[in-house]
Amino acid sequence: MAKKRVVTQFGMGSSIRSKNYTEAAARAIRDALWHNSLNVAEAFGFPKTAMIIDVEIGVQKPEEVDTSALHGIFPYGQPSITVVKGGLDIPKPHTDGLTVIANAAIIVSFDMEPAND
């Protein structure tokens, strides 16, 4: 068996007032997931729990993201979350405020036999 990518989804999330990198990341994940209604597990004859979910989050301060808090967003599957430097921090004018923007890439794969060529 080999890990085979079947879906890639992208999302963006923000924390406008609280400068919360975890919340911005969570919103980016939800943005990617909730814009799609995918039945890939059923299409390939797998249970939803067999989904291998690789998540990459980009924010300016990766060390401030609590990845354990993000796992609960996924209703099924086996999520693996990596946080890297990316996204944007946008200063607010005339204050010490900051808007945090996170980007998410979600890759769904299954462990399956390669197709015969």
Biopython code that builds the backbone (N, CA, C, O; Angstrom):
import numpy as np
from Bio.PDB.StructureBuilder import StructureBuilder

atoms = [
    (1, "MET", "N", (0.840, -1.180, 0.000)),
    (1, "MET", "CA", (0.000, 0.000, 0.000)),
    (1, "MET", "C", (0.889, 1.250, 0.000)),
    (1, "MET", "O", (2.013, 1.228, 0.502)),
    (2, "ALA", "N", (0.370, 2.324, -0.566)),
    (2, "ALA", "CA", (1.099, 3.582, -0.635)),
    (2, "ALA", "C", (0.158, 4.743, -0.343)),
    (2, "ALA", "O", (-1.023, 4.713, -0.689)),
    (3, "LYS", "N", (0.706, 5.754, 0.294)),
    (3, "LYS", "CA", (-0.069, 6.959, 0.582)),
    (3, "LYS", "C", (-0.327, 7.690, -0.728)),
    (3, "LYS", "O", (0.611, 8.048, -1.440)),
    (4, "LYS", "N", (-1.605, 7.912, -1.044)),
    (4, "LYS", "CA", (-1.997, 8.535, -2.310)),
    (4, "LYS", "C", (-2.836, 9.776, -2.036)),
    (4, "LYS", "O", (-3.896, 9.694, -1.415)),
    (5, "ARG", "N", (-2.350, 10.933, -2.506)),
    (5, "ARG", "CA", (-3.071, 12.199, -2.339)),
    (5, "ARG", "C", (-4.287, 12.211, -3.261)),
    (5, "ARG", "O", (-4.196, 11.880, -4.444)),
    (6, "VAL", "N", (-5.438, 12.606, -2.684)),
    (6, "VAL", "CA", (-6.656, 12.682, -3.487)),
    (6, "VAL", "C", (-7.297, 14.066, -3.476)),
    (6, "VAL", "O", (-8.065, 14.384, -4.384)),
    (7, "VAL", "N", (-7.006, 14.899, -2.475)),
    (7, "VAL", "CA", (-7.616, 16.221, -2.372)),
    (7, "VAL", "C", (-6.626, 17.196, -1.746)),
    (7, "VAL", "O", (-5.891, 16.847, -0.821)),
    (8, "THR", "N", (-6.617, 18.434, -2.267)),
    (8, "THR", "CA", (-5.905, 19.537, -1.631)),
    (8, "THR", "C", (-6.896, 20.682, -1.459)),
    (8, "THR", "O", (-7.572, 21.074, -2.411)),
    (9, "GLN", "N", (-6.979, 21.214, -0.250)),
    (9, "GLN", "CA", (-7.898, 22.312, 0.052)),
    (9, "GLN", "C", (-7.105, 23.457, 0.677)),
    (9, "GLN", "O", (-6.106, 23.229, 1.359)),
    (10, "PHE", "N", (-7.559, 24.701, 0.438)),
    (10, "PHE", "CA", (-6.878, 25.876, 0.968)),
    (10, "PHE", "C", (-7.858, 26.754, 1.717)),
    (10, "PHE", "O", (-9.039, 26.814, 1.376)),
    (11, "GLY", "N", (-7.362, 27.439, 2.745)),
    (11, "GLY", "CA", (-8.223, 28.341, 3.500)),
    (11, "GLY", "C", (-7.435, 29.486, 4.099)),
    (11, "GLY", "O", (-6.207, 29.444, 4.179)),
    (12, "MET", "N", (-8.165, 30.517, 4.521)),
    (12, "MET", "CA", (-7.574, 31.684, 5.147)),
    (12, "MET", "C", (-8.427, 32.048, 6.355)),
    (12, "MET", "O", (-9.655, 31.981, 6.300)),
    (13, "GLY", "N", (-7.773, 32.431, 7.439)),
    (13, "GLY", "CA", (-8.485, 32.843, 8.637)),
    (13, "GLY", "C", (-7.782, 34.014, 9.292)),
    (13, "GLY", "O", (-6.590, 34.233, 9.078)),
    (14, "SER", "N", (-8.523, 34.763, 10.089)),
    (14, "SER", "CA", (-7.919, 35.925, 10.731)),
    (14, "SER", "C", (-8.353, 36.051, 12.192)),
    (14, "SER", "O", (-9.367, 35.499, 12.619)),
    (15, "SER", "N", (-7.556, 36.786, 12.919)),
    (15, "SER", "CA", (-7.885, 37.224, 14.275)),
    (15, "SER", "C", (-7.741, 38.737, 14.238)),
    (15, "SER", "O", (-6.631, 39.268, 14.276)),
    (16, "ILE", "N", (-8.860, 39.415, 14.164)),
    (16, "ILE", "CA", (-8.855, 40.855, 13.914)),
    (16, "ILE", "C", (-8.486, 41.667, 15.142)),
    (16, "ILE", "O", (-7.782, 42.671, 15.033)),
    (17, "ARG", "N", (-8.953, 41.243, 16.309)),
    (17, "ARG", "CA", (-8.739, 42.047, 17.516)),
    (17, "ARG", "C", (-7.812, 41.411, 18.547)),
    (17, "ARG", "O", (-7.026, 42.112, 19.183)),
    (18, "SER", "N", (-7.893, 40.116, 18.718)),
    (18, "SER", "CA", (-7.224, 39.487, 19.866)),
    (18, "SER", "C", (-5.785, 39.034, 19.610)),
    (18, "SER", "O", (-5.128, 38.560, 20.537)),
    (19, "LYS", "N", (-5.282, 39.164, 18.399)),
    (19, "LYS", "CA", (-3.918, 38.726, 18.053)),
    (19, "LYS", "C", (-3.700, 37.257, 18.405)),
    (19, "LYS", "O", (-2.619, 36.876, 18.855)),
    (20, "ASN", "N", (-4.732, 36.432, 18.199)),
    (20, "ASN", "CA", (-4.689, 35.028, 18.589)),
    (20, "ASN", "C", (-4.335, 34.168, 17.374)),
    (20, "ASN", "O", (-5.166, 33.958, 16.491)),
    (21, "TYR", "N", (-3.109, 33.680, 17.338)),
    (21, "TYR", "CA", (-2.623, 32.901, 16.200)),
    (21, "TYR", "C", (-3.333, 31.556, 16.088)),
    (21, "TYR", "O", (-3.569, 31.072, 14.981)),
    (22, "THR", "N", (-3.675, 30.951, 17.220)),
    (22, "THR", "CA", (-4.398, 29.676, 17.188)),
    (22, "THR", "C", (-5.789, 29.868, 16.601)),
    (22, "THR", "O", (-6.233, 29.051, 15.795)),
    (23, "GLU", "N", (-6.479, 30.926, 16.989)),
    (23, "GLU", "CA", (-7.822, 31.172, 16.457)),
    (23, "GLU", "C", (-7.777, 31.486, 14.965)),
    (23, "GLU", "O", (-8.641, 31.036, 14.212)),
    (24, "ALA", "N", (-6.789, 32.246, 14.537)),
    (24, "ALA", "CA", (-6.648, 32.522, 13.096)),
    (24, "ALA", "C", (-6.395, 31.216, 12.335)),
    (24, "ALA", "O", (-6.951, 31.010, 11.256)),
    (25, "ALA", "N", (-5.563, 30.340, 12.892)),
    (25, "ALA", "CA", (-5.288, 29.047, 12.259)),
    (25, "ALA", "C", (-6.553, 28.192, 12.210)),
    (25, "ALA", "O", (-6.827, 27.543, 11.200)),
    (26, "ALA", "N", (-7.319, 28.189, 13.292)),
    (26, "ALA", "CA", (-8.564, 27.413, 13.335)),
    (26, "ALA", "C", (-9.541, 27.917, 12.273)),
    (26, "ALA", "O", (-10.202, 27.121, 11.605)),
    (27, "ARG", "N", (-9.628, 29.211, 12.123)),
    (27, "ARG", "CA", (-10.530, 29.780, 11.110)),
    (27, "ARG", "C", (-10.058, 29.434, 9.703)),
    (27, "ARG", "O", (-10.881, 29.206, 8.816)),
    (28, "ALA", "N", (-8.750, 29.392, 9.488)),
    (28, "ALA", "CA", (-8.219, 29.007, 8.176)),
    (28, "ALA", "C", (-8.554, 27.544, 7.865)),
    (28, "ALA", "O", (-8.908, 27.211, 6.734)),
    (29, "ILE", "N", (-8.442, 26.678, 8.870)),
    (29, "ILE", "CA", (-8.793, 25.266, 8.676)),
    (29, "ILE", "C", (-10.279, 25.135, 8.363)),
    (29, "ILE", "O", (-10.658, 24.441, 7.420)),
    (30, "ARG", "N", (-11.122, 25.799, 9.151)),
    (30, "ARG", "CA", (-12.571, 25.731, 8.896)),
    (30, "ARG", "C", (-12.923, 26.283, 7.515)),
    (30, "ARG", "O", (-13.792, 25.740, 6.832)),
    (31, "ASP", "N", (-12.253, 27.357, 7.104)),
    (31, "ASP", "CA", (-12.490, 27.929, 5.786)),
    (31, "ASP", "C", (-12.212, 26.895, 4.696)),
    (31, "ASP", "O", (-12.988, 26.757, 3.750)),
    (32, "ALA", "N", (-11.114, 26.177, 4.834)),
    (32, "ALA", "CA", (-10.773, 25.146, 3.848)),
    (32, "ALA", "C", (-11.763, 23.986, 3.875)),
    (32, "ALA", "O", (-12.166, 23.491, 2.822)),
    (33, "LEU", "N", (-12.153, 23.555, 5.055)),
    (33, "LEU", "CA", (-13.037, 22.392, 5.176)),
    (33, "LEU", "C", (-14.483, 22.695, 4.825)),
    (33, "LEU", "O", (-15.132, 21.909, 4.136)),
    (34, "TRP", "N", (-14.983, 23.808, 5.286)),
    (34, "TRP", "CA", (-16.416, 24.090, 5.183)),
    (34, "TRP", "C", (-16.826, 24.581, 3.795)),
    (34, "TRP", "O", (-18.020, 24.684, 3.514)),
    (35, "HIS", "N", (-15.873, 24.882, 2.933)),
    (35, "HIS", "CA", (-16.223, 25.269, 1.568)),
    (35, "HIS", "C", (-16.406, 24.055, 0.672)),
    (35, "HIS", "O", (-16.709, 24.192, -0.513)),
    (36, "ASN", "N", (-16.226, 22.895, 1.222)),
    (36, "ASN", "CA", (-16.297, 21.678, 0.418)),
    (36, "ASN", "C", (-17.168, 20.638, 1.110)),
    (36, "ASN", "O", (-17.230, 20.561, 2.337)),
    (37, "SER", "N", (-17.818, 19.866, 0.308)),
    (37, "SER", "CA", (-18.520, 18.700, 0.815)),
    (37, "SER", "C", (-17.984, 17.526, 0.014)),
    (37, "SER", "O", (-18.496, 17.195, -1.055)),
    (38, "LEU", "N", (-16.955, 16.910, 0.548)),
    (38, "LEU", "CA", (-16.264, 15.872, -0.198)),
    (38, "LEU", "C", (-16.673, 14.487, 0.263)),
    (38, "LEU", "O", (-16.771, 14.214, 1.460)),
    (39, "ASN", "N", (-16.903, 13.642, -0.682)),
    (39, "ASN", "CA", (-17.253, 12.259, -0.386)),
    (39, "ASN", "C", (-16.157, 11.318, -0.884)),
    (39, "ASN", "O", (-16.441, 10.228, -1.380)),
    (40, "VAL", "N", (-14.908, 11.750, -0.747)),
    (40, "VAL", "CA", (-13.814, 10.958, -1.297)),
    (40, "VAL", "C", (-13.658, 9.617, -0.594)),
    (40, "VAL", "O", (-13.310, 8.626, -1.236)),
    (41, "ALA", "N", (-13.903, 9.567, 0.686)),
    (41, "ALA", "CA", (-13.766, 8.288, 1.392)),
    (41, "ALA", "C", (-14.725, 7.270, 0.802)),
    (41, "ALA", "O", (-14.338, 6.147, 0.479)),
    (42, "GLU", "N", (-15.980, 7.675, 0.665)),
    (42, "GLU", "CA", (-16.982, 6.767, 0.108)),
    (42, "GLU", "C", (-16.681, 6.423, -1.355)),
    (42, "GLU", "O", (-16.904, 5.295, -1.793)),
    (43, "ALA", "N", (-16.176, 7.401, -2.099)),
    (43, "ALA", "CA", (-15.873, 7.169, -3.517)),
    (43, "ALA", "C", (-14.822, 6.087, -3.701)),
    (43, "ALA", "O", (-14.852, 5.343, -4.681)),
    (44, "PHE", "N", (-13.888, 6.001, -2.751)),
    (44, "PHE", "CA", (-12.836, 4.992, -2.831)),
    (44, "PHE", "C", (-13.134, 3.764, -1.985)),
    (44, "PHE", "O", (-12.326, 2.836, -1.930)),
    (45, "GLY", "N", (-14.291, 3.752, -1.325)),
    (45, "GLY", "CA", (-14.666, 2.603, -0.512)),
    (45, "GLY", "C", (-13.958, 2.520, 0.828)),
    (45, "GLY", "O", (-13.815, 1.432, 1.386)),
    (46, "PHE", "N", (-13.510, 3.661, 1.354)),
    (46, "PHE", "CA", (-12.826, 3.694, 2.642)),
    (46, "PHE", "C", (-13.739, 4.293, 3.706)),
    (46, "PHE", "O", (-14.610, 5.103, 3.386)),
    (47, "PRO", "N", (-13.553, 3.909, 4.959)),
    (47, "PRO", "CA", (-14.259, 4.629, 6.028)),
    (47, "PRO", "C", (-13.614, 6.004, 6.195)),
    (47, "PRO", "O", (-12.433, 6.179, 5.897)),
    (48, "LYS", "N", (-14.384, 6.970, 6.668)),
    (48, "LYS", "CA", (-13.861, 8.327, 6.845)),
    (48, "LYS", "C", (-12.686, 8.358, 7.817)),
    (48, "LYS", "O", (-11.827, 9.235, 7.725)),
    (49, "THR", "N", (-12.646, 7.418, 8.736)),
    (49, "THR", "CA", (-11.550, 7.372, 9.705)),
    (49, "THR", "C", (-10.220, 7.038, 9.046)),
    (49, "THR", "O", (-9.167, 7.248, 9.647)),
    (50, "ALA", "N", (-10.248, 6.521, 7.819)),
    (50, "ALA", "CA", (-9.018, 6.157, 7.110)),
    (50, "ALA", "C", (-8.355, 7.346, 6.420)),
    (50, "ALA", "O", (-7.263, 7.216, 5.867)),
    (51, "MET", "N", (-9.014, 8.502, 6.454)),
    (51, "MET", "CA", (-8.442, 9.685, 5.811)),
    (51, "MET", "C", (-7.160, 10.107, 6.519)),
    (51, "MET", "O", (-7.148, 10.297, 7.735)),
    (52, "ILE", "N", (-6.085, 10.252, 5.757)),
    (52, "ILE", "CA", (-4.824, 10.775, 6.276)),
    (52, "ILE", "C", (-4.837, 12.262, 5.926)),
    (52, "ILE", "O", (-4.866, 12.619, 4.748)),
    (53, "ILE", "N", (-4.816, 13.126, 6.931)),
    (53, "ILE", "CA", (-4.986, 14.556, 6.725)),
    (53, "ILE", "C", (-3.707, 15.282, 7.139)),
    (53, "ILE", "O", (-3.371, 15.339, 8.322)),
    (54, "ASP", "N", (-3.001, 15.831, 6.160)),
    (54, "ASP", "CA", (-1.797, 16.614, 6.422)),
    (54, "ASP", "C", (-2.163, 18.086, 6.322)),
    (54, "ASP", "O", (-2.640, 18.550, 5.286)),
    (55, "VAL", "N", (-1.937, 18.810, 7.402)),
    (55, "VAL", "CA", (-2.308, 20.223, 7.477)),
    (55, "VAL", "C", (-1.035, 21.048, 7.647)),
    (55, "VAL", "O", (-0.196, 20.751, 8.497)),
    (56, "GLU", "N", (-0.907, 22.089, 6.822)),
    (56, "GLU", "CA", (0.186, 23.039, 6.996)),
    (56, "GLU", "C", (-0.433, 24.415, 7.184)),
    (56, "GLU", "O", (-1.219, 24.883, 6.360)),
    (57, "ILE", "N", (-0.063, 25.048, 8.285)),
    (57, "ILE", "CA", (-0.567, 26.374, 8.637)),
    (57, "ILE", "C", (0.591, 27.362, 8.531)),
    (57, "ILE", "O", (1.691, 27.086, 9.008)),
    (58, "GLY", "N", (0.346, 28.502, 7.911)),
    (58, "GLY", "CA", (1.342, 29.563, 7.836)),
    (58, "GLY", "C", (0.887, 30.775, 8.634)),
    (58, "GLY", "O", (-0.163, 31.351, 8.348)),
    (59, "VAL", "N", (1.670, 31.164, 9.633)),
    (59, "VAL", "CA", (1.435, 32.381, 10.419)),
    (59, "VAL", "C", (2.794, 33.022, 10.697)),
    (59, "VAL", "O", (3.830, 32.368, 10.581)),
    (60, "GLN", "N", (2.784, 34.296, 11.063)),
    (60, "GLN", "CA", (4.030, 35.001, 11.341)),
    (60, "GLN", "C", (4.724, 34.510, 12.613)),
    (60, "GLN", "O", (5.946, 34.600, 12.724)),
    (61, "LYS", "N", (3.954, 33.993, 13.570)),
    (61, "LYS", "CA", (4.549, 33.495, 14.817)),
    (61, "LYS", "C", (4.100, 32.048, 15.045)),
    (61, "LYS", "O", (3.204, 31.797, 15.851)),
    (62, "PRO", "N", (4.721, 31.093, 14.335)),
    (62, "PRO", "CA", (4.310, 29.688, 14.448)),
    (62, "PRO", "C", (4.327, 29.147, 15.872)),
    (62, "PRO", "O", (3.513, 28.293, 16.223)),
    (63, "GLU", "N", (5.248, 29.637, 16.691)),
    (63, "GLU", "CA", (5.377, 29.143, 18.069)),
    (63, "GLU", "C", (4.171, 29.499, 18.930)),
    (63, "GLU", "O", (4.011, 28.944, 20.017)),
    (64, "GLU", "N", (3.323, 30.409, 18.473)),
    (64, "GLU", "CA", (2.151, 30.818, 19.245)),
    (64, "GLU", "C", (0.881, 30.047, 18.882)),
    (64, "GLU", "O", (-0.199, 30.356, 19.385)),
    (65, "VAL", "N", (1.008, 29.047, 18.013)),
    (65, "VAL", "CA", (-0.156, 28.240, 17.633)),
    (65, "VAL", "C", (-0.176, 26.963, 18.470)),
    (65, "VAL", "O", (0.811, 26.230, 18.521)),
    (66, "ASP", "N", (-1.304, 26.705, 19.123)),
    (66, "ASP", "CA", (-1.512, 25.493, 19.914)),
    (66, "ASP", "C", (-2.114, 24.431, 18.997)),
    (66, "ASP", "O", (-3.328, 24.395, 18.798)),
    (67, "THR", "N", (-1.264, 23.566, 18.439)),
    (67, "THR", "CA", (-1.748, 22.569, 17.478)),
    (67, "THR", "C", (-2.701, 21.561, 18.115)),
    (67, "THR", "O", (-3.580, 21.034, 17.433)),
    (68, "SER", "N", (-2.545, 21.287, 19.393)),
    (68, "SER", "CA", (-3.453, 20.332, 20.033)),
    (68, "SER", "C", (-4.886, 20.856, 20.033)),
    (68, "SER", "O", (-5.833, 20.070, 19.981)),
    (69, "ALA", "N", (-5.051, 22.171, 20.092)),
    (69, "ALA", "CA", (-6.393, 22.761, 20.053)),
    (69, "ALA", "C", (-7.017, 22.651, 18.666)),
    (69, "ALA", "O", (-8.239, 22.714, 18.532)),
    (70, "LEU", "N", (-6.193, 22.489, 17.638)),
    (70, "LEU", "CA", (-6.701, 22.427, 16.260)),
    (70, "LEU", "C", (-7.185, 21.037, 15.861)),
    (70, "LEU", "O", (-8.008, 20.913, 14.954)),
    (71, "HIS", "N", (-6.696, 19.996, 16.514)),
    (71, "HIS", "CA", (-7.081, 18.629, 16.146)),
    (71, "HIS", "C", (-8.588, 18.392, 16.269)),
    (71, "HIS", "O", (-9.168, 17.644, 15.483)),
    (72, "GLY", "N", (-9.215, 19.026, 17.249)),
    (72, "GLY", "CA", (-10.638, 18.822, 17.482)),
    (72, "GLY", "C", (-11.534, 19.370, 16.378)),
    (72, "GLY", "O", (-12.725, 19.060, 16.349)),
    (73, "ILE", "N", (-10.993, 20.172, 15.475)),
    (73, "ILE", "CA", (-11.787, 20.722, 14.377)),
    (73, "ILE", "C", (-12.180, 19.628, 13.382)),
    (73, "ILE", "O", (-13.232, 19.702, 12.746)),
    (74, "PHE", "N", (-11.337, 18.629, 13.260)),
    (74, "PHE", "CA", (-11.557, 17.590, 12.258)),
    (74, "PHE", "C", (-12.552, 16.562, 12.773)),
    (74, "PHE", "O", (-12.311, 15.937, 13.806)),
    (75, "PRO", "N", (-13.667, 16.375, 12.071)),
    (75, "PRO", "CA", (-14.698, 15.449, 12.550)),
    (75, "PRO", "C", (-14.299, 13.976, 12.413)),
    (75, "PRO", "O", (-14.872, 13.114, 13.079)),
    (76, "TYR", "N", (-13.334, 13.693, 11.564)),
    (76, "TYR", "CA", (-12.854, 12.325, 11.364)),
    (76, "TYR", "C", (-11.505, 12.382, 10.671)),
    (76, "TYR", "O", (-11.030, 13.455, 10.302)),
    (77, "GLY", "N", (-10.904, 11.239, 10.501)),
    (77, "GLY", "CA", (-9.601, 11.182, 9.853)),
    (77, "GLY", "C", (-8.472, 11.259, 10.854)),
    (77, "GLY", "O", (-8.690, 11.311, 12.064)),
    (78, "GLN", "N", (-7.261, 11.265, 10.328)),
    (78, "GLN", "CA", (-6.045, 11.264, 11.131)),
    (78, "GLN", "C", (-5.239, 12.524, 10.815)),
    (78, "GLN", "O", (-4.329, 12.481, 9.987)),
    (79, "PRO", "N", (-5.564, 13.652, 11.469)),
    (79, "PRO", "CA", (-4.861, 14.892, 11.143)),
    (79, "PRO", "C", (-3.452, 14.964, 11.728)),
    (79, "PRO", "O", (-3.203, 14.552, 12.861)),
    (80, "SER", "N", (-2.548, 15.496, 10.923)),
    (80, "SER", "CA", (-1.189, 15.809, 11.341)),
    (80, "SER", "C", (-0.972, 17.281, 10.997)),
    (80, "SER", "O", (-1.096, 17.669, 9.835)),
    (81, "ILE", "N", (-0.650, 18.105, 11.998)),
    (81, "ILE", "CA", (-0.607, 19.552, 11.795)),
    (81, "ILE", "C", (0.813, 20.074, 11.962)),
    (81, "ILE", "O", (1.483, 19.802, 12.957)),
    (82, "THR", "N", (1.257, 20.838, 10.953)),
    (82, "THR", "CA", (2.558, 21.498, 10.973)),
    (82, "THR", "C", (2.326, 22.996, 10.836)),
    (82, "THR", "O", (1.506, 23.428, 10.026)),
    (83, "VAL", "N", (3.041, 23.787, 11.623)),
    (83, "VAL", "CA", (2.912, 25.237, 11.544)),
    (83, "VAL", "C", (4.253, 25.817, 11.106)),
    (83, "VAL", "O", (5.302, 25.494, 11.663)),
    (84, "VAL", "N", (4.194, 26.679, 10.098)),
    (84, "VAL", "CA", (5.397, 27.284, 9.538)),
    (84, "VAL", "C", (5.234, 28.806, 9.507)),
    (84, "VAL", "O", (4.133, 29.330, 9.676)),
    (85, "LYS", "N", (6.345, 29.498, 9.288)),
    (85, "LYS", "CA", (6.280, 30.958, 9.154)),
    (85, "LYS", "C", (5.616, 31.297, 7.823)),
    (85, "LYS", "O", (6.009, 30.798, 6.769)),
    (86, "GLY", "N", (4.614, 32.147, 7.895)),
    (86, "GLY", "CA", (3.873, 32.552, 6.706)),
    (86, "GLY", "C", (2.775, 33.506, 7.129)),
    (86, "GLY", "O", (2.914, 34.207, 8.131)),
    (87, "GLY", "N", (1.686, 33.541, 6.378)),
    (87, "GLY", "CA", (0.577, 34.412, 6.732)),
    (87, "GLY", "C", (1.009, 35.865, 6.774)),
    (87, "GLY", "O", (2.027, 36.239, 6.192)),
    (88, "LEU", "N", (0.234, 36.675, 7.460)),
    (88, "LEU", "CA", (0.526, 38.108, 7.572)),
    (88, "LEU", "C", (0.151, 38.628, 8.950)),
    (88, "LEU", "O", (-0.822, 38.173, 9.551)),
    (89, "ASP", "N", (0.916, 39.570, 9.440)),
    (89, "ASP", "CA", (0.542, 40.380, 10.590)),
    (89, "ASP", "C", (0.393, 41.798, 10.059)),
    (89, "ASP", "O", (1.341, 42.365, 9.515)),
    (90, "ILE", "N", (-0.792, 42.368, 10.215)),
    (90, "ILE", "CA", (-1.053, 43.695, 9.671)),
    (90, "ILE", "C", (-1.285, 44.668, 10.829)),
    (90, "ILE", "O", (-2.281, 44.553, 11.542)),
    (91, "PRO", "N", (-0.373, 45.622, 11.018)),
    (91, "PRO", "CA", (-0.546, 46.598, 12.101)),
    (91, "PRO", "C", (-1.760, 47.487, 11.839)),
    (91, "PRO", "O", (-2.065, 47.843, 10.701)),
    (92, "LYS", "N", (-2.436, 47.831, 12.928)),
    (92, "LYS", "CA", (-3.561, 48.765, 12.833)),
    (92, "LYS", "C", (-3.026, 50.183, 13.010)),
    (92, "LYS", "O", (-2.163, 50.418, 13.856)),
    (93, "PRO", "N", (-3.529, 51.123, 12.223)),
    (93, "PRO", "CA", (-3.020, 52.491, 12.337)),
    (93, "PRO", "C", (-3.429, 53.140, 13.665)),
    (93, "PRO", "O", (-4.538, 52.937, 14.160)),
    (94, "HIS", "N", (-2.523, 53.908, 14.214)),
    (94, "HIS", "CA", (-2.778, 54.736, 15.406)),
    (94, "HIS", "C", (-3.039, 53.926, 16.682)),
    (94, "HIS", "O", (-3.540, 54.475, 17.664)),
    (95, "THR", "N", (-2.707, 52.632, 16.682)),
    (95, "THR", "CA", (-2.872, 51.807, 17.882)),
    (95, "THR", "C", (-1.737, 50.793, 17.925)),
    (95, "THR", "O", (-0.924, 50.718, 17.003)),
    (96, "ASP", "N", (-1.689, 50.022, 18.991)),
    (96, "ASP", "CA", (-0.734, 48.915, 19.025)),
    (96, "ASP", "C", (-1.410, 47.629, 18.574)),
    (96, "ASP", "O", (-0.879, 46.540, 18.792)),
    (97, "GLY", "N", (-2.579, 47.744, 17.946)),
    (97, "GLY", "CA", (-3.342, 46.590, 17.482)),
    (97, "GLY", "C", (-2.701, 45.910, 16.283)),
    (97, "GLY", "O", (-1.838, 46.467, 15.605)),
    (98, "LEU", "N", (-3.150, 44.699, 16.050)),
    (98, "LEU", "CA", (-2.585, 43.872, 14.988)),
    (98, "LEU", "C", (-3.658, 42.917, 14.491)),
    (98, "LEU", "O", (-4.371, 42.309, 15.290)),
    (99, "THR", "N", (-3.772, 42.786, 13.199)),
    (99, "THR", "CA", (-4.625, 41.749, 12.626)),
    (99, "THR", "C", (-3.730, 40.600, 12.192)),
    (99, "THR", "O", (-2.760, 40.803, 11.463)),
    (100, "VAL", "N", (-4.056, 39.392, 12.641)),
    (100, "VAL", "CA", (-3.293, 38.198, 12.323)),
    (100, "VAL", "C", (-4.024, 37.429, 11.227)),
    (100, "VAL", "O", (-5.219, 37.156, 11.342)),
    (101, "ILE", "N", (-3.301, 37.082, 10.168)),
    (101, "ILE", "CA", (-3.884, 36.294, 9.083)),
    (101, "ILE", "C", (-3.109, 34.996, 8.959)),
    (101, "ILE", "O", (-1.880, 34.993, 8.891)),
    (102, "ALA", "N", (-3.848, 33.888, 8.931)),
    (102, "ALA", "CA", (-3.269, 32.556, 8.778)),
    (102, "ALA", "C", (-3.740, 31.945, 7.463)),
    (102, "ALA", "O", (-4.866, 32.177, 7.024)),
    (103, "ASN", "N", (-2.865, 31.167, 6.847)),
    (103, "ASN", "CA", (-3.216, 30.397, 5.657)),
    (103, "ASN", "C", (-3.102, 28.918, 5.992)),
    (103, "ASN", "O", (-2.226, 28.504, 6.751)),
    (104, "ALA", "N", (-4.002, 28.130, 5.413)),
    (104, "ALA", "CA", (-3.986, 26.687, 5.652)),
    (104, "ALA", "C", (-4.013, 25.933, 4.331)),
    (104, "ALA", "O", (-4.726, 26.305, 3.399)),
    (105, "ALA", "N", (-3.229, 24.875, 4.270)),
    (105, "ALA", "CA", (-3.293, 23.917, 3.168)),
    (105, "ALA", "C", (-3.604, 22.567, 3.805)),
    (105, "ALA", "O", (-2.916, 22.128, 4.726)),
    (106, "ILE", "N", (-4.644, 21.920, 3.303)),
    (106, "ILE", "CA", (-5.054, 20.620, 3.830)),
    (106, "ILE", "C", (-4.973, 19.605, 2.705)),
    (106, "ILE", "O", (-5.591, 19.775, 1.654)),
    (107, "ILE", "N", (-4.209, 18.553, 2.934)),
    (107, "ILE", "CA", (-4.042, 17.497, 1.938)),
    (107, "ILE", "C", (-4.645, 16.220, 2.498)),
    (107, "ILE", "O", (-4.261, 15.759, 3.573)),
    (108, "VAL", "N", (-5.592, 15.655, 1.762)),
    (108, "VAL", "CA", (-6.251, 14.415, 2.173)),
    (108, "VAL", "C", (-5.708, 13.276, 1.316)),
    (108, "VAL", "O", (-5.698, 13.350, 0.087)),
    (109, "SER", "N", (-5.262, 12.232, 1.986)),
    (109, "SER", "CA", (-4.702, 11.065, 1.306)),
    (109, "SER", "C", (-5.301, 9.800, 1.891)),
    (109, "SER", "O", (-5.927, 9.818, 2.951)),
    (110, "PHE", "N", (-5.095, 8.704, 1.180)),
    (110, "PHE", "CA", (-5.461, 7.379, 1.670)),
    (110, "PHE", "C", (-4.299, 6.435, 1.416)),
    (110, "PHE", "O", (-3.504, 6.641, 0.499)),
    (111, "ASP", "N", (-4.210, 5.413, 2.225)),
    (111, "ASP", "CA", (-3.240, 4.353, 2.014)),
    (111, "ASP", "C", (-3.894, 3.363, 1.056)),
    (111, "ASP", "O", (-4.791, 2.616, 1.448)),
    (112, "MET", "N", (-3.447, 3.355, -0.199)),
    (112, "MET", "CA", (-4.129, 2.518, -1.197)),
    (112, "MET", "C", (-3.153, 1.933, -2.197)),
    (112, "MET", "O", (-2.015, 2.385, -2.327)),
    (113, "GLU", "N", (-3.623, 0.923, -2.895)),
    (113, "GLU", "CA", (-2.849, 0.278, -3.944)),
    (113, "GLU", "C", (-2.714, 1.238, -5.127)),
    (113, "GLU", "O", (-3.670, 1.943, -5.451)),
    (114, "PRO", "N", (-1.552, 1.280, -5.776)),
    (114, "PRO", "CA", (-1.447, 2.108, -6.982)),
    (114, "PRO", "C", (-2.306, 1.527, -8.107)),
    (114, "PRO", "O", (-2.505, 0.315, -8.190)),
    (115, "ALA", "N", (-2.807, 2.408, -8.963)),
    (115, "ALA", "CA", (-3.613, 1.965, -10.097)),
    (115, "ALA", "C", (-2.737, 1.195, -11.090)),
    (115, "ALA", "O", (-1.554, 1.499, -11.247)),
    (116, "ASN", "N", (-3.313, 0.214, -11.744)),
    (116, "ASN", "CA", (-2.581, -0.521, -12.774)),
    (116, "ASN", "C", (-2.445, 0.344, -14.003)),
    (116, "ASN", "O", (-3.413, 0.966, -14.441)),
    (117, "ASP", "N", (-1.246, 0.388, -14.564)),
    (117, "ASP", "CA", (-1.019, 1.210, -15.763)),
    (117, "ASP", "C", (-1.095, 0.383, -17.018)),
    (117, "ASP", "O", (-0.929, 0.912, -18.117)),
]
sb = StructureBuilder()
sb.init_structure("model")
sb.init_model(0)
sb.init_chain("A")
sb.init_seg("    ")
for serial, (resi, resn, name, xyz) in enumerate(atoms, 1):
    if name == "N":
        sb.init_residue(resn, " ", resi, " ")
    sb.init_atom(name, np.array(xyz, "f"), 0.0, 1.0, " ", f" {name:<3s}", serial, name[0])
structure = sb.get_structure()
